[in-house]
Amino acid sequence: MARRKKAITGLISEMKVQIELAKDPNILVFIPLGGLGPVDIVTLNMATGEYTGYDVKSKNYRKSDYTAKDGYKRKRVGSLISRGRTKEQIKLKVKIIYAK
């Protein structure tokens, strides 16, 4: 059940970002068919002709502190969990957008 909740949260985040990007009259927003691949959203700026790929991530915050193997305790409660790009996304110059 938790996996399904995460999928729904991700879809809602993607839709929110699509709406925000579509507010600009010069930008066309495209989404991949089937929702698979390294890019969640592709935009085309009609004024400049520039294509941009985005990967949408839902904002998640740490719920507990972290203790390293050496015993050093880091105070991380409430900090944003950062998600990195994959090698393929770096090659494609995909930008990450964090949505709430």
C-alpha positions in Angstrom: 0.0 0.0 0.0 2.9 2.4 0.8 4.3 2.0 -2.7 1.0 3.0 -4.3 0.8 6.1 -2.1 4.3 7.1 -3.2 3.3 6.6 -6.9 0.2 8.8 -6.4 2.2 11.5 -4.6 4.7 11.5 -7.5 2.0 11.9 -10.1 0.4 14.8 -8.2 3.8 16.5 -7.9 4.3 16.1 -11.7 0.9 17.5 -12.5 1.6 20.6 -10.2 4.9 21.3 -12.0 3.2 20.8 -15.4 0.6 23.4 -14.5 3.2 25.9 -13.2 5.3 25.5 -16.4 2.3 25.8 -18.7 1.4 29.2 -17.2 4.1 30.8 -19.3 2.5 31.4 -22.8 5.9 30.9 -24.5 6.4 27.4 -23.2 4.9 24.1 -24.5 4.9 21.3 -22.0 5.3 17.6 -23.1 5.1 14.5 -21.0 6.4 11.0 -22.0 3.9 8.4 -23.0 3.7 5.7 -20.4 5.6 7.8 -17.9 8.9 5.9 -18.3 12.4 7.2 -18.9 14.9 9.6 -17.4 12.7 12.6 -18.0 9.3 13.4 -16.5 8.6 16.6 -18.4 10.1 18.2 -21.6 9.5 21.9 -22.4 9.9 23.8 -25.6 10.3 27.6 -25.3 8.7 29.0 -28.5 10.5 32.3 -28.2 14.1 30.8 -28.0 13.6 27.3 -29.4 15.2 25.9 -26.3 14.3 22.3 -25.1 14.6 21.6 -21.4 14.1 18.2 -19.7 12.9 18.0 -16.1 12.8 15.2 -13.5 10.2 15.9 -10.8 10.9 14.8 -7.2 8.5 15.1 -4.3 9.9 17.0 -1.3 10.7 14.7 1.5 12.2 15.6 4.9 14.3 13.5 7.3 12.4 12.2 10.3 15.4 11.1 12.4 19.0 12.0 13.1 21.8 10.0 11.4 24.6 8.3 13.3 27.6 7.4 11.2 29.6 4.2 11.5 32.3 6.2 13.4 29.8 7.2 16.0 29.5 10.8 15.0 25.8 11.9 15.3 24.5 14.4 12.8 21.5 16.6 13.6 19.4 16.2 10.4 15.8 16.1 11.6 13.6 18.2 9.2 16.3 18.7 6.5 15.4 18.2 2.9 16.4 14.8 1.4 18.3 15.6 -1.8 18.0 13.3 -4.8 20.8 13.3 -7.3 20.7 12.8 -11.0 21.6 9.6 -12.7 24.5 9.4 -15.2 22.0 9.3 -18.0 20.2 12.4 -16.7 23.6 14.3 -16.4 24.4 13.4 -20.0 21.0 14.7 -21.1 21.3 17.8 -18.9 18.1 17.1 -17.1 17.1 19.5 -14.4 15.6 18.4 -11.1 12.5 20.1 -9.7 11.4 19.5 -6.1 7.6 19.8 -5.8 5.6 19.9 -2.6 
